[in-house]
């Protein structure tokens, strides 16, 4: 697979929500979505973390693309 694939970079983190009666559940929260080439993902993710230092250790990135035939 080529690194020039165009797709979507999603930055997210997990938060814990109280459900009552001492129960909790984790929820995925999307922080940012940007369209870019796969070869630019690392740079874009690092730029996001630099601008959001407080949550940077908790941020996770996912790149996805779809091919239509």
C-alpha positions as CSV (number, residue, x, y, z in Angstrom):
1,X,0.0,0.0,0.0
2,X,1.3,3.4,-0.9
3,X,1.7,6.2,1.7
4,X,0.0,8.6,-0.7
5,X,-3.5,7.2,0.1
6,X,-5.9,10.0,0.9
7,X,-8.2,9.4,3.8
8,X,-9.3,10.6,7.2
9,X,-7.2,11.0,10.4
10,X,-9.3,10.8,13.6
11,X,-7.9,11.8,17.0
12,X,-9.8,10.4,20.0
13,X,-9.5,9.5,23.6
14,X,-11.4,7.4,26.1
15,X,-13.3,8.9,29.1
16,X,-14.9,7.1,32.0
17,X,-18.6,7.8,32.7
18,X,-20.4,7.0,35.9
19,X,-23.4,4.8,35.4
20,X,-24.8,5.0,38.9
21,X,-24.6,2.5,41.8
22,X,-20.8,2.4,41.6
23,X,-20.7,1.3,38.0
24,X,-18.7,3.0,35.2
25,X,-18.2,2.6,31.5
26,X,-15.6,3.8,29.1
27,X,-16.7,5.9,26.1
28,X,-14.7,6.9,23.0
29,X,-14.7,10.7,22.4
30,X,-13.6,12.1,19.0
31,X,-11.4,15.2,19.5
32,X,-10.6,16.0,15.9
33,X,-11.1,14.7,12.4
34,X,-9.0,15.9,9.4
35,X,-8.7,14.8,5.8
36,X,-5.1,14.2,4.7
37,X,-2.7,11.9,3.0
38,X,-1.3,8.9,4.9
39,X,2.2,10.2,4.5
40,X,1.1,13.4,6.5
41,X,-0.6,11.7,9.4
42,X,2.4,11.6,11.8
43,X,3.1,15.3,11.2
44,X,-0.6,16.2,11.7
45,X,-1.0,14.1,14.9
46,X,2.2,15.6,16.4
47,X,0.9,19.1,15.6
48,X,-2.4,18.3,17.3
49,X,-0.6,17.0,20.4
50,X,1.7,20.1,20.5
51,X,-1.4,22.4,20.5
52,X,-3.2,20.3,23.1
53,X,-0.4,19.5,25.6
54,X,-2.8,18.8,28.5
55,X,-4.5,15.9,26.8
56,X,-1.7,14.8,24.5
57,X,-0.7,11.7,26.6
58,X,-4.3,10.4,26.3
59,X,-4.8,11.1,22.6
60,X,-4.9,8.2,20.1
61,X,-4.9,8.5,16.3
62,X,-6.6,6.4,13.7
63,X,-6.2,6.7,9.9
64,X,-8.9,5.2,7.6
65,X,-9.7,5.3,3.9
66,X,-12.3,3.7,1.7
67,X,-11.9,2.5,-1.8
68,X,-14.9,2.5,-4.1
69,X,-14.9,0.3,-7.2
